[in-house]
Each structure stands twice: as structure tokens, then as C-alpha cells.
Amino acid sequence: MKNLVSIIMPTYNCANYIEESIISVIKQTYTNWELIIIDDCSTDNTKEVVNDYLIRDSRIKYIRLDVNSGAAIARNKGMEQAKGKYIAFLDSDDLWMKDKLEKQIKFMESNGYAFTCTTYAQIDEDGKQNGVLIRAKKKVDYNGVLLSCPIGNSSVIYDVDMLGKFEVPNIRKRNDDALWLQILKKEKYAYGLDEVLMEYRVRSNSISSNKFDLIKYHWYLYREIEQLSVFRSAWHILCWVVIKLLRIK
């Protein structure tokens, strides 16, 4: 029997998109998975949307937090509940290609990789691709993630048996980068599968839509969590800003 994959899906007020995300999991050609949805106290009808699928598919689980706590806490709760050999992440407005799990698990098992990501495409709020692809690097290490993280959250799978579970640092933004940096202190590289297996939805009101508002969170990540020097932290922020400016069309 194929190994179980635990899919961690935090959500907050994403009723307009979460159904598509759930369906993209249900359609996976790799069928031995559990989807753990952690609702960070949504005030819309997210719960009602999810309930329809809880009734239909026993592989889907739903947890609602007592208080709104942010994506990091939600991810940690999901990881606590995860039972799989593998942990995968999927944001509640992103989408997977139907063979995403099958191809990525094969990529990991055939190469002995413990931490992987894939190339992904951007889509707009209506689900249409905008022509932007973020290509996965063949491999990236700790310093590569510090410079400009090429790892898309919803493209990641890692091997729990090889690496164990991690606690996502409680930072409201860039907590995914903080998690990758934790993993890369234990596993030298994240390996990339250069195939579009995920679609990342760009939303005007998303928590990461204002790139330059993220500077203070990068500073906190570098100085407080990673405890880099002031000089090195400033250098990495400067590099990040330059890279973002070069990407603006």
C-alpha cells in the first residue's frame, strides 16, 4: 500500500475558493491521503462549504480554532494531528494538478529526497493563469532561501519519517519561509521538481499581496528567529527588495 500523505490546509474566510482547493485534492491520482483543514475562526460560510465534503469523504478532517491565531498556529495544529509518512501543504485558495502527489512522491522515493517542492503557475482571483511561472530550482539550501525563497508553500512535501515534525515559528507573515529554514538546518537541500503541479492564486487582499509591507516581517525573521547579525539581515533585505523590483513588469 502507498504511504499516507497528510495535507495541511489552514483557512480563514476563504469560502469563495476552498471548495476548488478541496476538489483538487479529491481528484488526486494518488489516493492515500488525509486532508486536515484548520479553520482559523472564519466569519464567512467556510464551515458550511467544508461540511458538504466531510459528509462525502472520510479522508477529510476539519478543526476549528477557538480564537483567531494566524496561519502559523493553524499549521502547527494540523501538523500535530498529521499521521502520514509525508506532510504536504496546500493553502485554501491554491490548486493542485491531479497528478501532483503521485509525481512528487515518485520523485522523492526514486531519489531518496526528504524535502521537495515543484514549479508552479500563478492564477488570478478567477482562476485564470496570468502567464507567470515560478520555476523550482534543482536544489536550494539554507542560504538560498534566505536570499530569495523559491519554494512555493503549496508545492512542498517533506518526509516525516526522515525529518520528524517541526513547529512553525509564530510570525504572521513569512512563517512558511521560517519553516523551510528550520527544515534546512536538518536537511541540507530542498529538491525541486521542474514541472507545473500547483497553481498559486494571487489575490488583491491576501496577507502577502503588499510585498513591501513584508519588509518588517523579513527583518523579524532574520533578526529574531534566525538571529542573524544586523549587517547580514540588512543585506538580505536589500537583496530581497532588488529581486522584487526586478520582477516588476
PLY file of the C-alpha trace (Angstrom):
ply
format ascii 1.0
element vertex 249
property float x
property float y
property float z
element edge 248
property int vertex1
property int vertex2
end_header
0.00 0.00 0.00
1.19 3.51 -0.77
2.37 5.71 2.10
-0.10 8.11 3.71
0.24 11.81 2.87
-1.10 14.30 5.42
-2.20 17.51 3.71
-2.26 20.58 5.96
-4.73 23.29 4.87
-5.13 26.38 7.10
-8.05 28.57 6.14
-9.56 31.91 7.09
-12.58 33.44 5.33
-11.86 31.54 2.13
-15.34 30.21 1.36
-15.14 31.54 -2.20
-12.10 29.40 -3.02
-11.75 26.50 -0.59
-14.16 24.24 -2.47
-11.92 24.33 -5.55
-8.90 23.55 -3.38
-10.64 20.59 -1.75
-11.76 19.25 -5.14
-8.18 19.46 -6.42
-7.22 17.11 -3.56
-10.13 14.73 -4.10
-9.15 14.41 -7.79
-5.60 13.28 -6.97
-4.49 10.11 -8.73
-2.60 9.27 -5.53
-5.44 8.35 -3.20
-3.85 7.51 0.18
-4.12 10.93 1.80
-5.78 12.74 4.66
-6.77 16.39 4.31
-6.64 18.29 7.61
-8.44 21.63 7.34
-7.74 24.05 10.21
-10.22 26.92 10.32
-8.74 29.99 11.99
-12.15 31.26 13.16
-13.59 32.21 9.77
-16.53 34.60 9.90
-17.88 33.65 6.45
-19.54 30.36 5.46
-16.30 28.36 5.18
-17.57 25.79 7.70
-20.74 25.15 5.68
-18.75 24.67 2.47
-16.39 22.23 4.17
-19.23 20.31 5.86
-20.53 19.16 2.48
-17.22 17.39 1.85
-16.85 15.99 5.38
-20.04 14.04 4.75
-18.82 12.74 1.39
-15.21 11.80 2.14
-13.89 10.34 5.41
-10.34 11.33 4.46
-11.22 14.97 5.10
-10.98 16.31 8.66
-12.00 19.71 10.00
-10.67 21.53 13.06
-11.82 24.98 14.14
-9.51 27.00 16.40
-11.00 28.65 19.48
-9.54 32.06 18.67
-8.11 33.65 15.54
-4.40 32.92 15.85
-2.80 33.20 12.40
-1.57 30.72 9.80
1.46 29.58 11.81
-0.64 28.36 14.73
-3.13 26.76 12.33
-0.32 24.91 10.53
1.11 23.70 13.83
-2.28 22.35 14.87
-2.55 20.49 11.59
0.94 19.06 11.90
0.15 17.84 15.42
-2.79 15.86 14.02
-0.95 14.54 10.95
-0.48 10.76 10.80
1.22 10.42 7.42
4.75 9.47 6.45
4.64 12.60 4.32
3.36 16.09 5.10
2.17 18.32 2.26
0.89 21.88 2.44
-1.96 23.41 0.46
-3.34 26.90 1.04
-7.12 27.09 0.85
-7.13 29.22 -2.31
-4.43 27.33 -4.25
-4.94 24.35 -6.56
-3.11 21.12 -7.32
-2.84 19.36 -10.65
-4.47 15.95 -10.39
-1.16 14.03 -10.56
0.71 16.33 -8.17
1.03 13.88 -5.28
1.74 10.89 -7.49
4.55 12.57 -9.44
6.13 14.28 -6.45
6.10 11.21 -4.20
7.66 9.17 -7.02
10.29 11.93 -7.43
11.08 11.70 -3.73
11.11 7.94 -3.40
13.14 7.28 -6.54
15.83 9.75 -5.46
15.74 9.37 -1.68
14.77 13.03 -1.20
13.26 14.14 2.12
12.23 17.74 1.26
10.86 18.77 -2.13
8.93 21.44 -3.99
7.72 21.95 -7.56
7.39 24.58 -10.23
4.06 26.41 -10.06
1.94 28.81 -12.07
0.20 31.97 -10.89
-3.55 32.34 -11.36
-5.76 35.36 -10.79
-8.77 35.57 -8.49
-10.93 33.97 -11.21
-8.58 31.01 -11.59
-7.03 32.05 -14.91
-3.29 31.67 -15.41
-1.54 35.02 -15.89
1.49 33.61 -17.70
3.83 33.76 -14.70
5.69 30.57 -13.78
7.87 30.23 -10.69
10.34 27.52 -11.54
11.65 25.20 -8.88
15.41 25.20 -8.59
17.12 21.83 -8.89
18.13 22.24 -5.28
18.25 25.09 -2.78
19.93 25.32 0.62
19.53 27.47 3.73
21.37 30.47 2.28
19.39 30.24 -0.94
16.11 30.53 0.95
17.45 33.48 2.94
18.36 35.29 -0.28
15.08 34.82 -2.15
12.87 31.91 -1.23
11.95 29.99 -4.41
9.76 27.48 -2.54
6.01 27.74 -3.02
4.18 26.73 0.16
1.51 24.72 -1.63
4.12 22.82 -3.62
6.01 21.38 -0.63
6.10 17.78 0.55
8.53 16.52 3.18
9.23 13.11 4.71
8.23 13.00 8.38
9.90 9.64 8.97
13.24 11.08 7.86
12.99 14.58 9.33
10.37 14.50 12.09
7.81 17.19 12.80
8.58 20.88 13.16
6.95 23.80 14.96
6.19 26.68 12.63
7.52 29.92 14.18
4.64 32.17 15.26
5.11 35.02 12.84
2.01 36.26 11.00
3.72 36.62 7.62
6.67 34.69 6.16
6.04 31.79 8.54
6.41 29.41 5.59
9.93 30.74 4.91
10.69 30.34 8.61
9.60 26.69 8.45
11.75 25.97 5.38
14.75 27.48 7.16
14.11 25.20 10.14
13.94 22.15 7.90
17.11 23.19 6.04
19.04 23.21 9.29
18.37 19.48 9.40
18.21 18.58 5.70
20.85 20.22 3.50
18.71 20.78 0.41
15.16 21.20 -0.79
14.99 19.50 -4.18
12.83 20.91 -6.95
10.73 19.06 -9.50
10.59 21.38 -12.51
7.03 20.64 -13.53
3.92 22.77 -13.01
1.98 20.80 -10.40
0.42 23.66 -8.42
-1.41 26.89 -9.14
-0.90 29.81 -6.77
-3.77 32.26 -6.57
-2.77 35.94 -6.47
-5.42 37.89 -4.57
-5.52 41.65 -4.14
-6.44 41.41 -0.44
-4.23 38.48 0.52
-1.94 38.70 3.53
1.13 38.69 1.26
-0.16 40.92 -1.55
1.69 44.04 -0.36
5.28 42.97 -0.93
6.94 45.97 0.67
4.79 45.68 3.79
6.60 42.37 4.26
9.95 44.05 4.94
9.31 44.32 8.68
8.42 40.62 8.79
11.60 39.72 6.94
13.55 41.78 9.48
11.86 39.94 12.35
12.55 36.59 10.67
16.24 37.36 10.13
16.97 39.07 13.44
14.65 37.47 16.00
14.03 33.98 14.64
17.24 33.23 12.72
19.31 35.59 14.91
21.40 36.91 12.05
23.59 39.97 12.56
22.24 43.44 11.80
24.53 43.70 8.78
23.57 40.32 7.36
19.86 40.95 7.97
20.05 44.32 6.21
21.97 42.75 3.33
19.36 40.03 2.81
16.51 42.55 2.91
18.30 44.72 0.33
18.77 41.69 -1.93
15.11 40.73 -1.50
13.92 44.25 -2.41
16.15 44.38 -5.50
14.89 40.97 -6.66
11.27 42.05 -6.21
11.89 45.30 -8.12
13.46 43.39 -11.00
10.39 41.18 -11.18
8.01 44.10 -11.55
6.97 44.35 -15.18
0 1
1 2
2 3
3 4
4 5
5 6
6 7
7 8
8 9
9 10
10 11
11 12
12 13
13 14
14 15
15 16
16 17
17 18
18 19
19 20
20 21
21 22
22 23
23 24
24 25
25 26
26 27
27 28
28 29
29 30
30 31
31 32
32 33
33 34
34 35
35 36
36 37
37 38
38 39
39 40
40 41
41 42
42 43
43 44
44 45
45 46
46 47
47 48
48 49
49 50
50 51
51 52
52 53
53 54
54 55
55 56
56 57
57 58
58 59
59 60
60 61
61 62
62 63
63 64
64 65
65 66
66 67
67 68
68 69
69 70
70 71
71 72
72 73
73 74
74 75
75 76
76 77
77 78
78 79
79 80
80 81
81 82
82 83
83 84
84 85
85 86
86 87
87 88
88 89
89 90
90 91
91 92
92 93
93 94
94 95
95 96
96 97
97 98
98 99
99 100
100 101
101 102
102 103
103 104
104 105
105 106
106 107
107 108
108 109
109 110
110 111
111 112
112 113
113 114
114 115
115 116
116 117
117 118
118 119
119 120
120 121
121 122
122 123
123 124
124 125
125 126
126 127
127 128
128 129
129 130
130 131
131 132
132 133
133 134
134 135
135 136
136 137
137 138
138 139
139 140
140 141
141 142
142 143
143 144
144 145
145 146
146 147
147 148
148 149
149 150
150 151
151 152
152 153
153 154
154 155
155 156
156 157
157 158
158 159
159 160
160 161
161 162
162 163
163 164
164 165
165 166
166 167
167 168
168 169
169 170
170 171
171 172
172 173
173 174
174 175
175 176
176 177
177 178
178 179
179 180
180 181
181 182
182 183
183 184
184 185
185 186
186 187
187 188
188 189
189 190
190 191
191 192
192 193
193 194
194 195
195 196
196 197
197 198
198 199
199 200
200 201
201 202
202 203
203 204
204 205
205 206
206 207
207 208
208 209
209 210
210 211
211 212
212 213
213 214
214 215
215 216
216 217
217 218
218 219
219 220
220 221
221 222
222 223
223 224
224 225
225 226
226 227
227 228
228 229
229 230
230 231
231 232
232 233
233 234
234 235
235 236
236 237
237 238
238 239
239 240
240 241
241 242
242 243
243 244
244 245
245 246
246 247
247 248
